């Protein structure tokens, strides 16, 4: 099943802030959730001065801390985009649809991937929505990404489609160490940017959460994936954008 033809991307720009949610993820564990995980080449990058660890290493640490408890409470599925040999953008990989006790499988897939390829985040979110049967059932998509769409997709057009056709589908977006197009050597410690995918959260009533550290990514995953029963730490709530 495919989404209907994309609406004009400009329509999604009218919403500039994310809709408020209740404590925790603002949803119950009765809704299936799909994680869309960034495995593109940029996830192998480290700091501008070659200090630190690759983004993928920190993302794995955060996933290990959060996924087991969430997977015990709700059905989770996984889409990974990035690694696909020489197919730079034909790289949206549905690993599996939502299932119970998916924690070990999610962690094994994330641990095994080797970041490569382009950022096909729009197609990957689209695939996750279709897997959730978004036209007929409520559901949640959590996109973890470190950057912009590089494979020709239009995330804001997709956001408009979802908002019009599937009001019970919520997309949360976690921007992990997102950087701008141009590095400013005069201010290397302040290079944070906002991913173009933010409109997916803004238009569907989800959260856009910026994360710069492992702890912040842990908090972002708990807030967007966790059910009300899991709650959110006060410091994590303050970091929500």
N, C-alpha and C positions, 0 to 999 in steps of 0.2 A: 504494500500500500504506500502511495506517495502523497505528500502534501499537495494541496492545490497550487497552481502557479503563484509565484511570489507577488505580494502586493508591493506598492511603491515603497522604497526604503525610507523615504522622507517621513512617512507616516509614523514611524517608530521614534523619530527624534523629538516628538512633542512631549514625551515623558522623560523628564530629566532626573527624577529621583526614584529610588526603589520604594515600593509600597511597604508600610510597616507590617511586621509580623509579631506574633505573640512570642512569649518566652520559649527558648529552644528554636526548633525549626518551624514552629507555628503549624505543625501538622501532626497527625497521629501515625502510628506504625502500620495502620491498615493500608496505606498507600504504598505501592511498589515504587522503588527508586532505581534510576540508572545513573551510574557514575560515568562521566566522559572524561577520560584521563589523557593529558597531553604527553605523548611520547615522541614529539618532534625533535629535530636536531638541536634546537635551542635549549632543550632541557639538559643537555650534556655540558652546557657552558658553566663557567665559574665566574668569579668577580672580575671587574674591569682590570684589576692589577694582578690577576692570577692567584689571588689569595682566597682561601675558602674551599668549599667542596662543590661539585656540580649540583645544579638544582634537583636533578633526579634523585640524588642521594638523600637530600633533605626531604623531598616529597615522600620517598619510601619510609623514612623514619616516622613522619607524621601519619602516614597510612597505617603503619603497624600499631600506633598508639590508639587509633580511633576505630578502625574497621571491625575488629573482633567484637566490641561491645555493640556496635550498631547492627552488625550482621546477626547477632543473637536476638534482635528485637524486630527486624523487618526484612522483607525480601529485597535483595540487591542484585543488580546486573551490572555489566561492565562493557564499555566501548573504549578502545584505545586507538588513537590516531597517531601516525608518525612512521614507524618502521615498516617498510614495504619494498625492500630491495632497491631497484632503480626506478620504482614507480613513485615519484616524488609526492604526488597528490592523490593517487589512487590508493589511499592508505587508511581508510576508515574500516576498522576491524571490530565487528560485534563478537566479543568473546563469549558471552552467554546472556540470556534474558534473566529477569529477576528470579531468584530462587532463595530458599531458606538456607541459613548457615553457609553463606557464600564467602565468608571471611578468608579461609585458607586459599580458596581458588583466586580471589581478587589479589591477595598479597603475593601469591606465587606468580601470577601474570605480570604484576607490576615489578617484582624483583627480577624477572627474567628478561624484560624488554631492554633493548639497547637503543637509546634515542637516535632517531634519524628521520630524514624526510621533512616535508612541509607541514604547515599548520592548517589542516582541513577541518577547523572547528565547526563551521556551519553545517557541513554534511554530516559530521559526527553527531551533533545535537539532533539533527533531523532523523538520523537513524535510531537514536535513543528514543525519540518521541514515538516513532512508528513501532518500535519494539514494545513500548508501553501501551499500545493501542489507544493513543491519545484522544482519538475522536469519540471513544465510547467509555473511557474509564479515567478517573483522576489518577495523577501520578506526579512524580518529581524527577527532575533531571538536575544533577550537580555537575557542572563543568569546571574542571581544574585546568587552568591554562596560564602560560607565562607570556603570552603575546598576542599578536594580531593575526587575523586571517591572511594566509599567504597562498591560498589555493583557489581564489576567485569566488568564494562564497560571499553572501551578503547577510550577515547575522541579523541586522536590523529588519530586513525584509522577512526573514524567518520569524523573528519576534512578532512582527505584525500579523503574520499568518496564524501563529499559535494563539495570539490574543483574540483573534476574530473567530477561530474555529474550535479552539479547545480551551475554554476559560478555566477548566479544572486541572490543566497541566501547568505546573510551576517550574521555572528554570532558575536555579541559583548559579551564580558565577563567582568563582574564586580566582582572583588575579594574583598569581604567585610570582613575585619579583618581576613584575612587568616593567619594561624599560622603554623609553622613547626611541625614536628613529636616530636621533643625533646625540652623541655623548658630549657632555660639557666638562672638559678637563678642569675648568675653573671652579666647578662645584661637583666633584665626583661622588659625594656622599648624598646628593639629593637628585637622583635620576629616576625617581618613581614616576610611573605613568599609569593610565587607565586603559585596559584592554577595550577594543572596539566591541567586544562581546557584551559589554555591560548592558546594552539595550535589551538583550535577551532577558535579563533579570528585571529591568525597569518595566518592560511591557507585560510581563507575565505575573507580576506580583511577587517576584522573588527577591533575593538579597544579592547585592554585589558586595563582596568582602575582599579587601586588600590584605595580603599577607606578605611579610618581608622576612620572617624568621620561621624556624621549625615550630616554635610555640604558637605563633600567630596562625600558621597553617593548621595546626592541631585544633585551635579554637574555631577556625573557619569551617573545618570539616564537621566538628561537633554541632555547630549552630545550623549548618545547612543540611546535614544528613541525619542528625539525631532527632529523635522524637521528643515530644514534650516531656516524657518521663526522664529523659537524659538531661534536659535543661542546658544552661550555658553559664559559664563562670562570669561574674560581673566584669572582669577585665576584658573578656572576649566580647561582651555586648558593647563595651565602649569602643572597640576597634571596628565595629560594623560601620560601613559607609552608606 
